[in-house]
Amino acid sequence: MKYLVIVEKGPENYSVYVPDLPGCTSAGNTLDEALEGIREAVEGHLELMRESGEPIPDPSSEAAFVEVPMAV
């Protein structure tokens, strides 16, 4: 499965989360660390859902950008 991951760059690190899996988050000092962490977090999150009998949600989130005029 391929889930959308949202990446937020902070002043000193990156945080990431999966909109389709509430509570599934990770962070890292670099983007690579954050992405590796979220891969592991998703695997663990899905495993816990399976073990508890919860349905695994299909990926459904999408990303889009909107352009707005720059205020002068």
N, C-alpha and C positions, 0 to 999 in steps of 0.2 A: 504494500500500500504506500501511497505517496501523499503525505499531509502537507498542507501549507504551513510554513513556519514564518512568524513575524519576527524580524530582527530590529532591536532598538539599540542604537549606539549611544552610550553614556560618555561622560567625560573621561573615564578611565577603564571602561569595560563594555561588554556587549551583553544584553539580555535577550532571550528568545522565548517565544511561547507558541503553542499550537491552538488556534481558535476552535478547532473541532474536538479538542480534548481538554476541557476546562481543568485548570490546575496543573497542567503539564508545562513546566517551565525549566529553564536552565540559564546559566550565565557563564561567562569566561572572560579572561583578560584579553583574548584575541577572538576574532570571528571564528577561526578554526576550532578553538577550544569550546566556544559556545555551541557551535553546530555539532561537534562530537558529543557534547553533553546532552543536547536535545535528542540526538539519535538514541542514546542510551535511555533517556527519560521516556521517550515514546515506547520503546520496547518494554520497559518496566511497567509503564502505565497500562499498556494493552494486556500484558501478562496478568496483572492484578485484576483487570476487568474480566478476563476470561475465567480466572480462578473464582471470582465472586459471582459468576453467572450473568454479568452485565452484558448487554449487546454491544458489539464493537461498532462504533459509528463509521459509516462510509465517509471518506473525505468529501466535503462539500463547500468549504470556504474558497473564495477567490480573492485575488488582489487586483486593485485598479488604482490608477492615479487620476486626480482631477487637477485641472489647471485653473488657477484664479489670477486675476490681474494683480499686479504688484501695486500696493498703495504707495503713492509718492509723497 
